[in-house]
Amino acid sequence: MKQKRFLGLLFIVLALTGSCSFVKRQPPRREQILQPLPLDLAVKTLVNQILHDTQKEENKKLAVLDFFDIEGKATPLGSYLAETITTKVFQTKKFEIIERRMLSKLIEEQKLSLIGFIDPETAQNIGKLIGASAIITGTVSDLGDFIRVNARLISTEKGTILGAASIDIIKDNTIKKLLSKETPIPPQETTRKEAQEETNISLAKIVVYVGDVPPGESGRSASGTEINVGGSIILTAQGRDGRGNWVPVNPTWQPTKPNIIEITPTTGPRVRVKGLAPGTVDIIVEFAGVKHTVELIFVR
C-alpha cells in the first residue's frame, strides 16, 4: 500500500516537472525606442501611419492644412510639411487631394480663420466649403536635436479624429533653414484697425479735378475755378499713396460758407457744386485723416 502511494506521488512530481519544461520563457520586454528619421522617410512613415485605418475607404477626398507649432502659430516648416504630405498622400493613388493653392483661395474668400488648432466646428465648415470628407493637420515641436511631428486625420462630417500618428525628424540642413526663416503674418491676423492705419499711412495726398475724371487719370486742378452763380460743375477727388500710386478715395466735402454753394452728395469721389451767391469759398475735402482745400470763386 505504501509502495502504491509512493509511486503515485512520484508520478505527480514527474508530471509537474515535465509540464514546466514545456513552458517557454519570455524574454523581458524592452521599451521600443524610435530614432529620428530623415525628412523624406519620416513623412512617408507618417502618412502610412495616419492613413492605415482608411486604406479600405478609397477615393476619399482629403485636404492637407498647414501644421502649427505648439503655440498654434503658423511656421514655414509647418507649410513645408503640409506640401510634402500632400505629395506623399497623392502618390498612394487612393485619395483625391484638394490642391493647396485652391484650398487657400477658397478659405480666404470665405474668411475662414485657420490660425491655431482645428476644432470640430472649423473642420466641418471646411468640409462643407471644399467638399472634403477629411482633413489632415497637426503640430510641429522643436525638441532641440530633432523635430517631433504629431498629425491627425479629422472627419469633416462629425469633427472626430479618424487617425493619428507621431514621428521624429532629424534636424538636418533643410529643417534648420526652415526653422531660421521668419514666419509671415497671416492675413487673418490683421485687424480692421491695423488695416485702416495702413491706409492712413499710405495715403499721401488728395487732389481734386474739374469734371468727371476717370480713376487714375489727371485733369485740370479745381482750385481757383470761377463759376457763375446759378451754374454748377462736377468735382472729382483722387488719392495718391506715398509712392505716387493712385488709390481710390471716398472723402467728405465740407464748404466753409454753406450759404454760398450747394454740394451734392457730401460724401463720395464725385460731387456736384452749385453756386448760390457771389463770393469766394473754400471746400474742405477729407479722407483717412488727409485734408485738401479747394478754393472756388462764384461770380455773376
DRENLUMVEX-191177 format. One record per residue (C-alpha): z, x, y. Coordinates in steps of 0.2 Angstrom, whole numbers, plus 5000, padded with zeros to 4 digits. Layout:
# DRENLUMVEX-191177
PT      z      x      y
PT      Z      X      Y
...
This chain:
# DRENLUMVEX-191177
PT      z      x      y
PT   5000   5000   5000
PT   5005   5014   5012
PT   4988   5023   5007
PT   4978   5007   5012
PT   4987   5006   5029
PT   4984   5025   5032
PT   4966   5023   5028
PT   4964   5008   5039
PT   4972   5017   5054
PT   4961   5032   5051
PT   4946   5021   5051
PT   4950   5013   5068
PT   4954   5030   5076
PT   4937   5037   5070
PT   4928   5021   5076
PT   4935   5023   5093
PT   4932   5041   5094
PT   4914   5038   5089
PT   4911   5025   5101
PT   4917   5036   5115
PT   4905   5049   5111
PT   4890   5037   5115
PT   4897   5033   5132
PT   4885   5043   5144
PT   4895   5052   5158
PT   4888   5048   5175
PT   4887   5062   5187
PT   4897   5060   5203
PT   4887   5051   5216
PT   4882   5061   5231
PT   4878   5053   5248
PT   4859   5054   5251
PT   4856   5064   5267
PT   4839   5061   5276
PT   4832   5075   5285
PT   4822   5073   5301
PT   4804   5071   5298
PT   4788   5077   5308
PT   4782   5064   5320
PT   4767   5058   5311
PT   4776   5057   5294
PT   4791   5049   5302
PT   4781   5035   5310
PT   4771   5032   5294
PT   4788   5031   5284
PT   4795   5019   5297
PT   4780   5007   5296
PT   4781   5007   5277
PT   4799   5003   5278
PT   4799   4989   5291
PT   4783   4981   5283
PT   4790   4982   5265
PT   4796   4964   5264
PT   4779   4957   5272
PT   4767   4965   5261
PT   4763   4949   5251
PT   4760   4940   5268
PT   4744   4947   5273
PT   4733   4943   5288
PT   4748   4940   5299
PT   4746   4943   5317
PT   4758   4956   5324
PT   4761   4963   5342
PT   4770   4980   5345
PT   4780   4981   5360
PT   4787   4997   5369
PT   4803   5005   5362
PT   4818   5006   5374
PT   4832   5019   5375
PT   4849   5013   5370
PT   4852   5008   5388
PT   4837   4996   5387
PT   4826   5006   5398
PT   4808   5009   5395
PT   4803   5028   5392
PT   4786   5037   5390
PT   4792   5041   5372
PT   4795   5023   5368
PT   4777   5019   5374
PT   4770   5033   5364
PT   4779   5027   5348
PT   4773   5009   5351
PT   4755   5016   5352
PT   4757   5026   5336
PT   4765   5012   5327
PT   4751   5001   5332
PT   4738   5013   5324
PT   4748   5015   5308
PT   4750   4996   5306
PT   4732   4994   5309
PT   4727   5007   5296
PT   4736   4997   5282
PT   4722   4984   5284
PT   4735   4970   5280
PT   4738   4964   5298
PT   4729   4958   5313
PT   4736   4968   5328
PT   4736   4962   5346
PT   4728   4975   5357
PT   4742   4983   5368
PT   4732   4983   5384
PT   4728   4964   5382
PT   4746   4961   5377
PT   4752   4969   5393
PT   4740   4960   5404
PT   4745   4943   5397
PT   4763   4947   5398
PT   4761   4952   5417
PT   4751   4937   5421
PT   4764   4925   5413
PT   4778   4935   5422
PT   4787   4938   5406
PT   4800   4952   5408
PT   4801   4964   5393
PT   4814   4975   5401
PT   4828   4979   5389
PT   4831   4972   5372
PT   4821   4957   5365
PT   4831   4942   5362
PT   4826   4927   5351
PT   4820   4916   5366
PT   4809   4930   5373
PT   4802   4933   5355
PT   4797   4915   5354
PT   4789   4915   5371
PT   4779   4930   5367
PT   4773   4922   5351
PT   4768   4906   5360
PT   4759   4916   5373
PT   4749   4928   5362
PT   4749   4918   5345
PT   4758   4932   5336
PT   4768   4927   5321
PT   4780   4943   5323
PT   4783   4957   5335
PT   4789   4975   5331
PT   4800   4983   5344
PT   4816   4994   5343
PT   4826   5008   5351
PT   4825   5027   5353
PT   4840   5038   5354
PT   4841   5056   5359
PT   4854   5064   5347
PT   4851   5082   5353
PT   4842   5091   5338
PT   4832   5076   5333
PT   4827   5058   5339
PT   4833   5043   5330
PT   4821   5028   5330
PT   4828   5010   5325
PT   4814   4997   5323
PT   4814   4979   5320
PT   4802   4966   5314
PT   4806   4949   5323
PT   4799   4932   5319
PT   4792   4923   5334
PT   4794   4907   5326
PT   4813   4907   5324
PT   4818   4923   5333
PT   4826   4930   5317
PT   4824   4948   5311
PT   4812   4949   5296
PT   4814   4968   5293
PT   4822   4983   5300
PT   4821   5002   5297
PT   4828   5018   5304
PT   4821   5036   5304
PT   4825   5053   5312
PT   4811   5063   5320
PT   4811   5082   5323
PT   4811   5086   5341
PT   4795   5096   5342
PT   4785   5101   5357
PT   4777   5084   5358
PT   4793   5075   5358
PT   4800   5087   5371
PT   4786   5084   5383
PT   4788   5065   5382
PT   4806   5067   5385
PT   4803   5078   5400
PT   4791   5065   5408
PT   4798   5054   5422
PT   4799   5036   5417
PT   4788   5025   5428
PT   4797   5010   5436
PT   4790   4994   5428
PT   4783   4981   5440
PT   4796   4968   5434
PT   4810   4978   5441
PT   4803   4977   5459
PT   4812   4963   5468
PT   4804   4952   5481
PT   4814   4960   5494
PT   4808   4978   5489
PT   4790   4971   5489
PT   4792   4964   5507
PT   4800   4980   5513
PT   4785   4990   5506
PT   4773   4978   5515
PT   4783   4980   5531
PT   4782   4999   5530
PT   4764   5000   5525
PT   4758   4989   5540
PT   4755   5000   5555
PT   4747   4988   5567
PT   4739   4971   5571
PT   4723   4969   5580
PT   4716   4953   5587
PT   4697   4950   5590
PT   4687   4936   5598
PT   4678   4925   5587
PT   4679   4921   5568
PT   4678   4939   5562
PT   4677   4941   5543
PT   4691   4951   5534
PT   4689   4970   5535
PT   4676   4969   5550
PT   4679   4973   5568
PT   4675   4963   5583
PT   4677   4963   5602
PT   4695   4965   5607
PT   4704   4949   5613
PT   4715   4957   5627
PT   4708   4954   5644
PT   4697   4940   5639
PT   4693   4927   5653
PT   4692   4909   5648
PT   4688   4894   5658
PT   4701   4881   5660
PT   4697   4867   5648
PT   4687   4879   5637
PT   4693   4887   5620
PT   4690   4902   5610
PT   4694   4907   5592
PT   4705   4922   5589
PT   4706   4932   5573
PT   4721   4943   5568
PT   4719   4958   5556
PT   4731   4971   5550
PT   4729   4990   5546
PT   4741   5000   5535
PT   4747   5017   5538
PT   4731   5024   5530
PT   4720   5014   5541
PT   4715   5002   5527
PT   4713   4983   5531
PT   4727   4972   5525
PT   4727   4953   5526
PT   4740   4946   5538
PT   4747   4928   5541
PT   4755   4930   5558
PT   4764   4919   5570
PT   4756   4916   5588
PT   4768   4913   5602
PT   4762   4911   5620
PT   4774   4917   5634
PT   4768   4902   5645
PT   4765   4887   5634
PT   4761   4876   5649
PT   4745   4886   5652
PT   4737   4887   5635
PT   4737   4877   5618
PT   4737   4886   5602
PT   4732   4878   5585
PT   4739   4882   5572
PT   4753   4893   5577
PT   4753   4902   5561
PT   4738   4910   5552
PT   4725   4923   5553
PT   4714   4912   5564
PT   4719   4901   5579
PT   4710   4891   5592
PT   4716   4894   5610
PT   4713   4881   5624
PT   4716   4884   5642
PT   4726   4870   5651
PT   4729   4878   5668
PT   4723   4893   5678
PT   4733   4909   5676
PT   4737   4924   5665
PT   4747   4923   5649
PT   4752   4934   5635
PT   4752   4929   5617
PT   4764   4937   5605
PT   4756   4940   5588
PT   4769   4945   5575
PT   4769   4949   5556
PT   4781   4958   5545
PT   4791   4965   5560
PT   4775   4971   5569
PT   4770   4963   5585
PT   4754   4964   5595
PT   4752   4957   5613
PT   4736   4949   5618
PT   4733   4945   5637
PT   4721   4931   5641
PT   4715   4925   5659
PT   4711   4907   5662
PT   4700   4903   5677
PT   4692   4888   5685
